[in-house]
């Protein structure tokens, strides 16, 4: 489970001398909504199941979420997918951040043990990197890296197994944790897998097209009662569904296309490669849905015949179920896009329910839907605001003096915690341009 995530010098978030911007899943002493917390092995405080970011357009909500996505991407890709001469894909603060490195630092639980892992990087190199662990509540330094002098890198006594070959293989633009995982070090593997399970979806990335997943909780028979109940509760007009194997259709379509653009000798080879890929990764499958029509008759419809909102909802459900089953972190940017507010409330309630979420899956999301605020604890609501210098800041609602019975939506919209746009009249702004010449 995610405990805290600290970052600085990323996108609209400026560097902070000796500090960082923080997103925290650690509960405060607040008593509201106690069922929304999860007591996890390896940490003495209950952790939140969901944290929501609120703020005006262009305040930095998406950038805050992207910071964790970027950290995950660097852990996944720095060793195997970034070449020695490639710049590191960082996005530092562009409005006066100087040459400071970008900083990413996460506290998390994995296998009942608390870890702290982080790094400072520029486009050219990894400046610092560290990994600490707290088995039995006592801190252990597993490794600390600073500068280009590998002889000065510190290996803790509790880092067992190979070290010298991992250090030798670690380039200036690669993370040592990524290299260790790529070389199958037993200590690095589970931590790498924790990052791999983090999933990010957004209004654009979740997609409305046919998902054609090879593997998905949507296709597992054990989840059928849950999915059927969800589809009925969502009031989509869907009364049944079935899983459809797409392999034959996709291969036929690819064969037809290959024959049109290649010669007869090349076409079979390309088709064989597609078949081999499906053999290795699994057949692509999708869903068809039954709608009850007149006289109670069922009418089956393909994915492409469903509404955009239905397709987005089903794709979101796929990602929600993955996070719930694995107890992982799901990042959802603009959670309420294209969905009815009542549907979004039900989706959020899945994570907030200890019964539906026993493994401690966590949702980190941004939204403009203030109607969700009454579902969440004050320490689970974060205001994102942009200062006059163009830099974004974060503050939890629990940082402000708000009573237990405070109408949080009203407080937010009134601007008492910040994070709302300072608007001028659009009509007044347009009036000079639209007024008749003689009236100017």
C-alpha positions as CSV (number, residue, x, y, z in Angstrom):
1,X,0.0,0.0,0.0
2,X,1.1,3.6,-0.6
3,X,1.9,5.5,2.5
4,X,3.2,8.9,1.2
5,X,4.5,10.2,-2.1
6,X,6.8,13.2,-2.1
7,X,8.0,15.0,-5.3
8,X,9.5,18.3,-6.4
9,X,10.5,20.1,-9.6
10,X,8.0,18.3,-11.8
11,X,5.8,20.1,-14.3
12,X,4.0,22.9,-12.5
13,X,5.4,21.9,-9.1
14,X,8.5,23.9,-8.4
15,X,11.6,22.8,-6.5
16,X,11.4,23.2,-2.7
17,X,14.7,23.8,-0.8
18,X,15.1,20.8,1.6
19,X,11.5,19.8,1.0
20,X,8.9,18.4,-1.3
21,X,5.2,18.4,-2.2
22,X,3.4,15.5,-0.5
23,X,0.4,13.3,-1.2
24,X,-0.3,11.3,1.9
25,X,-2.5,8.2,2.5
26,X,-1.8,8.3,6.3
27,X,-4.9,9.0,8.4
28,X,-5.0,11.9,10.9
29,X,-6.8,11.7,14.2
30,X,-10.1,12.6,12.5
31,X,-13.0,10.3,13.4
32,X,-15.1,10.8,10.3
33,X,-15.7,7.8,8.0
34,X,-13.5,5.3,10.0
35,X,-14.6,2.5,7.6
36,X,-12.6,4.2,4.8
37,X,-9.3,3.3,6.3
38,X,-7.3,0.1,6.1
39,X,-5.0,-1.3,8.8
40,X,-2.0,-2.8,7.0
41,X,0.7,-5.1,8.3
42,X,4.0,-3.2,8.7
43,X,2.7,0.2,9.5
44,X,1.2,1.5,12.8
45,X,-1.3,4.0,11.4
46,X,-4.4,3.2,9.3
47,X,-4.1,4.1,5.7
48,X,-6.7,5.8,3.4
49,X,-8.4,3.8,0.7
50,X,-8.9,6.9,-1.6
51,X,-7.5,10.4,-1.9
52,X,-9.1,13.0,-4.2
53,X,-7.5,16.1,-5.7
54,X,-9.6,19.2,-6.3
55,X,-8.7,22.4,-7.9
56,X,-9.3,24.9,-10.7
57,X,-8.5,24.1,-14.3
58,X,-4.7,24.3,-14.9
59,X,-4.1,24.3,-11.2
60,X,-1.8,21.2,-11.4
61,X,-4.0,18.2,-10.5
62,X,-3.0,16.2,-13.5
63,X,0.6,17.1,-12.9
64,X,0.5,15.8,-9.3
65,X,-0.9,12.5,-10.5
66,X,1.6,12.4,-13.4
67,X,4.5,12.7,-10.9
68,X,3.8,9.3,-9.5
69,X,3.2,7.9,-13.0
70,X,6.5,9.3,-14.1
71,X,8.3,7.7,-11.1
72,X,6.8,4.4,-12.0
73,X,7.8,4.8,-15.7
74,X,11.4,5.5,-14.7
75,X,11.5,2.4,-12.5
76,X,10.1,0.3,-15.3
77,X,12.1,1.7,-18.2
78,X,15.4,3.1,-17.1
79,X,17.4,-0.1,-17.5
80,X,15.9,-2.0,-20.4
81,X,14.2,0.7,-22.5
82,X,16.3,3.8,-22.1
83,X,19.5,3.7,-24.2
84,X,22.9,4.9,-22.8
85,X,22.7,8.1,-24.9
86,X,19.0,8.8,-24.3
87,X,18.0,11.7,-22.1
88,X,16.0,10.8,-19.0
89,X,12.3,11.6,-19.5
90,X,11.9,14.3,-16.8
91,X,9.7,17.3,-16.9
92,X,11.1,20.0,-14.6
93,X,9.4,23.2,-13.5
94,X,9.7,25.5,-16.5
95,X,9.0,28.9,-14.8
96,X,12.3,29.5,-12.9
97,X,13.2,26.1,-11.6
98,X,16.9,26.5,-12.5
99,X,19.1,23.5,-12.8
100,X,17.7,21.6,-9.7
101,X,17.1,17.9,-10.2
102,X,13.6,16.5,-10.1
103,X,12.9,14.6,-6.9
104,X,10.7,11.5,-6.4
105,X,10.3,9.7,-3.0
106,X,7.8,7.1,-2.0
107,X,7.0,5.3,1.3
108,X,5.0,2.1,0.7
109,X,4.2,-1.4,2.1
110,X,5.1,-4.5,0.2
111,X,4.8,-8.0,1.7
112,X,4.1,-6.6,5.1
113,X,7.4,-4.5,5.2
114,X,7.6,-0.8,4.9
115,X,10.0,0.7,2.3
116,X,11.3,4.1,1.3
117,X,12.6,4.4,-2.2
118,X,13.5,7.5,-4.1
119,X,15.8,9.3,-6.5
120,X,16.9,12.7,-7.7
121,X,17.4,13.0,-11.5
122,X,18.2,15.4,-14.3
123,X,17.8,14.8,-18.0
124,X,21.4,13.6,-18.1
125,X,21.8,11.4,-15.0
126,X,20.6,10.0,-11.8
127,X,22.0,12.3,-9.1
128,X,21.0,10.3,-6.0
129,X,19.1,7.1,-5.3
130,X,18.2,5.4,-2.0
131,X,16.4,2.3,-0.7
132,X,15.5,1.8,3.0
133,X,13.5,-1.0,4.6
134,X,11.8,-1.4,8.0
135,X,11.4,-5.1,8.7
136,X,10.1,-5.5,12.3
137,X,9.9,-1.7,12.5
138,X,13.6,-1.1,12.5
139,X,15.2,0.9,9.6
140,X,17.7,-0.8,7.4
141,X,19.7,1.0,4.7
142,X,19.8,-1.3,1.7
143,X,21.7,1.1,-0.6
144,X,22.4,4.8,-1.1
145,X,23.8,6.2,-4.3
146,X,25.2,9.7,-4.8
147,X,27.2,11.0,-7.7
148,X,29.1,9.2,-10.5
149,X,31.8,7.6,-8.3
150,X,30.5,4.1,-8.0
151,X,33.1,3.3,-5.3
152,X,31.4,5.7,-3.0
153,X,28.0,4.1,-3.4
154,X,26.9,2.6,-0.1
155,X,25.6,-1.0,0.2
156,X,23.9,-1.7,3.5
157,X,24.7,-4.8,5.4
158,X,21.2,-6.1,4.9
159,X,21.5,-6.0,1.1
160,X,22.3,-9.7,0.5
161,X,23.3,-11.3,-2.7
162,X,25.0,-9.8,-5.8
163,X,26.1,-6.1,-5.7
164,X,29.3,-5.5,-7.7
165,X,27.9,-6.7,-11.0
166,X,24.8,-4.7,-10.5
167,X,26.8,-1.5,-9.8
168,X,29.0,-2.2,-12.8
169,X,25.9,-2.5,-15.1
170,X,24.2,0.7,-13.7
171,X,24.6,3.5,-16.2
172,X,24.5,7.2,-15.3
173,X,21.0,7.3,-16.7
174,X,19.7,4.1,-15.2
175,X,18.2,3.4,-11.7
176,X,20.1,0.9,-9.6
177,X,16.8,-0.7,-8.5
178,X,15.8,-1.2,-12.1
179,X,19.1,-2.8,-12.9
180,X,18.9,-5.1,-9.9
181,X,15.4,-6.2,-10.9
182,X,16.5,-6.7,-14.5
183,X,19.3,-9.0,-13.2
184,X,16.8,-11.0,-11.1
185,X,18.0,-9.9,-7.7
186,X,15.6,-11.4,-5.2
187,X,15.3,-8.3,-3.0
188,X,14.6,-5.9,-6.0
189,X,12.0,-8.1,-7.7
190,X,9.1,-7.6,-5.3
191,X,9.7,-3.9,-5.2
192,X,9.8,-3.6,-9.0
193,X,6.6,-5.6,-9.1
194,X,4.9,-3.2,-6.7
195,X,5.6,-0.3,-9.1
196,X,4.5,-2.4,-12.1
197,X,1.1,-2.9,-10.5
198,X,0.4,0.8,-10.3
199,X,-2.1,1.6,-13.0
200,X,-3.0,5.0,-14.4
201,X,-6.2,5.9,-16.4
202,X,-7.6,9.1,-17.6
203,X,-10.4,10.6,-19.7
204,X,-8.4,10.0,-22.8
205,X,-6.4,6.8,-21.9
206,X,-9.3,4.8,-20.5
207,X,-10.8,4.7,-24.0
208,X,-14.1,4.0,-25.5
209,X,-12.9,1.5,-28.1
210,X,-13.1,-2.2,-27.9
211,X,-10.6,-3.2,-25.1
212,X,-9.8,-6.7,-26.5
213,X,-7.9,-7.7,-23.4
214,X,-6.1,-10.9,-23.3
215,X,-6.6,-11.2,-19.5
216,X,-9.0,-9.3,-17.4
217,X,-11.1,-9.8,-14.3
218,X,-14.0,-9.0,-16.5
219,X,-13.6,-12.5,-18.1
220,X,-13.2,-14.5,-15.0
221,X,-16.3,-16.6,-14.1
222,X,-15.8,-16.0,-10.4
223,X,-16.5,-12.3,-11.0
224,X,-19.7,-12.9,-13.0
225,X,-22.1,-12.3,-10.1
226,X,-20.3,-9.1,-9.1
227,X,-20.2,-7.8,-12.7
228,X,-23.9,-8.7,-13.4
229,X,-24.9,-6.9,-10.2
230,X,-22.8,-3.9,-11.1
231,X,-24.3,-3.6,-14.6
232,X,-27.8,-3.8,-13.3
233,X,-27.1,-1.3,-10.5
234,X,-25.6,1.1,-13.1
235,X,-29.0,1.2,-14.9
236,X,-27.4,0.7,-18.3
237,X,-30.2,-1.4,-19.7
238,X,-27.9,-4.4,-19.8
239,X,-29.3,-7.7,-18.5
240,X,-26.6,-10.1,-19.5
241,X,-23.1,-10.3,-21.1
242,X,-20.8,-12.9,-22.6
243,X,-17.1,-13.2,-23.4
244,X,-16.2,-13.3,-27.0
245,X,-12.8,-14.5,-28.3
246,X,-11.5,-12.0,-30.9
247,X,-8.5,-14.0,-32.2
248,X,-10.1,-15.3,-35.3
249,X,-11.6,-12.0,-36.4
250,X,-8.3,-10.1,-35.7
251,X,-6.2,-12.6,-37.6
252,X,-8.6,-12.6,-40.6
253,X,-8.5,-8.8,-40.7
254,X,-4.7,-8.7,-40.4
255,X,-4.4,-11.4,-43.1
256,X,-6.5,-9.3,-45.5
257,X,-4.5,-6.2,-44.8
258,X,-1.2,-8.0,-45.1
259,X,-2.2,-9.3,-48.5
260,X,-3.0,-5.9,-49.7
261,X,0.3,-4.2,-48.7
262,X,2.8,-7.1,-49.0
263,X,3.7,-9.7,-51.6
264,X,2.4,-13.3,-51.4
265,X,5.7,-14.6,-49.8
266,X,5.8,-12.1,-47.0
267,X,2.1,-12.3,-46.0
268,X,2.1,-15.8,-44.4
269,X,5.2,-14.9,-42.4
270,X,3.5,-11.8,-40.9
271,X,0.4,-13.7,-40.1
272,X,2.4,-16.4,-38.4
273,X,4.1,-13.8,-36.2
274,X,0.7,-12.5,-35.1
275,X,-0.5,-16.0,-34.3
276,X,2.7,-16.6,-32.3
277,X,2.2,-13.4,-30.4
278,X,-1.3,-14.5,-29.4
279,X,0.1,-18.0,-28.4
280,X,2.6,-16.2,-26.1
281,X,0.3,-13.5,-24.6
282,X,-3.2,-15.0,-24.8
283,X,-6.2,-14.6,-27.1
284,X,-7.7,-11.1,-27.2
285,X,-11.2,-11.2,-25.8
286,X,-14.0,-8.7,-25.4
287,X,-17.6,-8.5,-24.2
288,X,-21.0,-8.5,-25.8
289,X,-24.1,-7.3,-24.0
290,X,-27.7,-8.3,-23.9
291,X,-30.4,-5.6,-23.7
292,X,-34.0,-6.4,-22.8
293,X,-36.4,-5.2,-25.5
294,X,-40.1,-5.5,-26.2
295,X,-41.9,-8.6,-24.8
296,X,-38.8,-9.3,-22.6
297,X,-36.7,-10.5,-25.6
298,X,-32.9,-10.2,-25.3
299,X,-31.1,-8.3,-28.0
300,X,-27.3,-8.8,-28.2
301,X,-25.1,-5.9,-29.1
302,X,-21.5,-5.6,-30.0
303,X,-19.1,-3.3,-28.1
304,X,-19.2,-0.7,-30.9
305,X,-22.9,-0.4,-30.6
306,X,-22.8,0.6,-26.9
307,X,-22.8,4.2,-25.8
308,X,-19.5,6.0,-25.1
309,X,-20.4,6.2,-21.4
310,X,-21.1,2.5,-21.2
311,X,-17.7,1.7,-22.8
312,X,-15.8,4.0,-20.5
313,X,-17.6,2.5,-17.5
314,X,-16.7,-1.1,-18.5
315,X,-13.1,-0.1,-19.1
316,X,-12.9,1.6,-15.8
317,X,-14.4,-1.5,-14.1
318,X,-11.6,-3.5,-15.6
319,X,-9.0,-1.3,-14.0
320,X,-10.9,-1.1,-10.7
321,X,-11.2,-4.9,-10.4
322,X,-7.4,-5.3,-11.1
323,X,-6.6,-2.9,-8.3
324,X,-9.0,-4.5,-5.9
325,X,-7.8,-8.0,-6.6
326,X,-4.1,-7.1,-6.3
327,X,-4.4,-4.5,-3.6
328,X,-2.6,-2.0,-5.8
329,X,-2.7,1.7,-6.5
330,X,-5.0,3.0,-9.3
331,X,-4.5,6.6,-10.5
332,X,-7.5,8.1,-12.2
333,X,-7.3,11.6,-13.8
334,X,-10.7,13.3,-14.2
335,X,-12.6,10.4,-12.7
336,X,-16.0,12.0,-13.4
337,X,-15.5,12.5,-17.2
338,X,-18.2,11.1,-19.4
339,X,-20.1,9.4,-16.5
340,X,-23.2,10.4,-14.6
341,X,-22.3,11.8,-11.1
342,X,-24.3,9.0,-9.4
343,X,-22.3,6.4,-11.3
344,X,-19.1,8.0,-10.1
345,X,-20.3,7.9,-6.5
346,X,-20.8,4.1,-6.9
347,X,-17.4,3.6,-8.4
348,X,-15.7,5.5,-5.6
349,X,-17.8,3.6,-3.0
350,X,-16.2,0.4,-4.2
351,X,-12.8,1.5,-2.9
352,X,-14.2,3.0,0.3
353,X,-15.9,-0.2,1.3
354,X,-13.9,-2.5,3.5
355,X,-16.1,-5.4,2.3
356,X,-15.6,-4.8,-1.4
357,X,-11.9,-3.8,-0.9
358,X,-10.4,-6.3,1.7
359,X,-6.9,-6.3,0.1
360,X,-6.4,-2.6,0.5
361,X,-6.5,-1.3,-3.1
362,X,-6.1,2.4,-3.2
363,X,-7.5,5.1,-5.5
364,X,-5.7,8.4,-6.2
365,X,-7.9,10.6,-8.4
366,X,-8.6,14.1,-9.6
367,X,-12.0,15.5,-10.3
368,X,-14.2,18.6,-10.5
369,X,-17.2,16.7,-9.1
370,X,-17.7,18.4,-5.7
371,X,-20.7,16.2,-5.0
372,X,-18.2,13.4,-4.1
373,X,-16.8,15.4,-1.2
374,X,-19.3,14.1,1.4
375,X,-18.2,10.6,0.8
376,X,-14.6,11.3,1.8
377,X,-12.7,12.1,5.0
378,X,-11.2,15.6,5.3
379,X,-7.7,14.1,5.3
380,X,-8.6,12.3,2.0
381,X,-9.4,15.6,0.2
382,X,-6.5,17.6,-1.3
383,X,-6.7,21.1,-2.6
384,X,-4.4,21.9,-5.6
385,X,-3.8,25.6,-6.2
386,X,-1.5,27.6,-8.5
387,X,0.3,30.6,-7.0
388,X,1.0,33.9,-8.7
389,X,4.4,32.7,-9.8
390,X,2.8,29.8,-11.7
391,X,3.8,27.1,-9.3
392,X,1.3,24.6,-7.9
393,X,0.8,23.7,-4.2
394,X,-1.0,21.0,-2.3
395,X,-2.9,21.1,1.0
396,X,-5.2,18.6,2.6
397,X,-8.6,19.8,3.8
398,X,-7.5,18.5,7.3
399,X,-4.9,21.3,7.4
400,X,-7.7,23.8,7.7
401,X,-9.9,24.4,10.8
402,X,-13.1,22.6,9.6
403,X,-15.6,21.0,11.9
404,X,-16.8,17.4,11.6
405,X,-20.2,18.6,10.3
406,X,-18.9,21.2,7.9
407,X,-20.4,21.2,4.4
408,X,-17.1,20.5,2.6
409,X,-18.6,21.2,-0.8
410,X,-19.9,24.6,0.3
411,X,-16.6,25.5,2.0
412,X,-14.7,24.6,-1.2
413,X,-16.9,26.4,-3.6
414,X,-16.8,29.5,-1.4
415,X,-13.0,29.5,-1.8
416,X,-12.4,29.1,2.0
417,X,-9.6,26.5,1.4
418,X,-8.5,27.8,-2.0
419,X,-8.4,25.8,-5.2
420,X,-11.3,27.6,-7.0
421,X,-10.8,29.7,-10.1
422,X,-10.8,33.5,-9.7
423,X,-13.2,34.2,-12.6
424,X,-14.1,37.5,-14.3
425,X,-17.3,37.9,-16.2
426,X,-17.0,36.1,-19.6
427,X,-19.8,38.4,-20.9
428,X,-17.9,41.5,-19.9
429,X,-14.8,40.1,-21.4
430,X,-16.5,39.5,-24.8
431,X,-18.5,42.8,-24.8
432,X,-15.8,45.0,-26.4
433,X,-15.3,42.5,-29.2
434,X,-19.0,42.0,-29.9
435,X,-20.2,45.6,-29.5
436,X,-21.3,47.6,-32.6
437,X,-18.7,50.0,-33.8
438,X,-20.7,53.1,-32.9
439,X,-21.2,51.8,-29.4
440,X,-17.5,51.6,-28.6
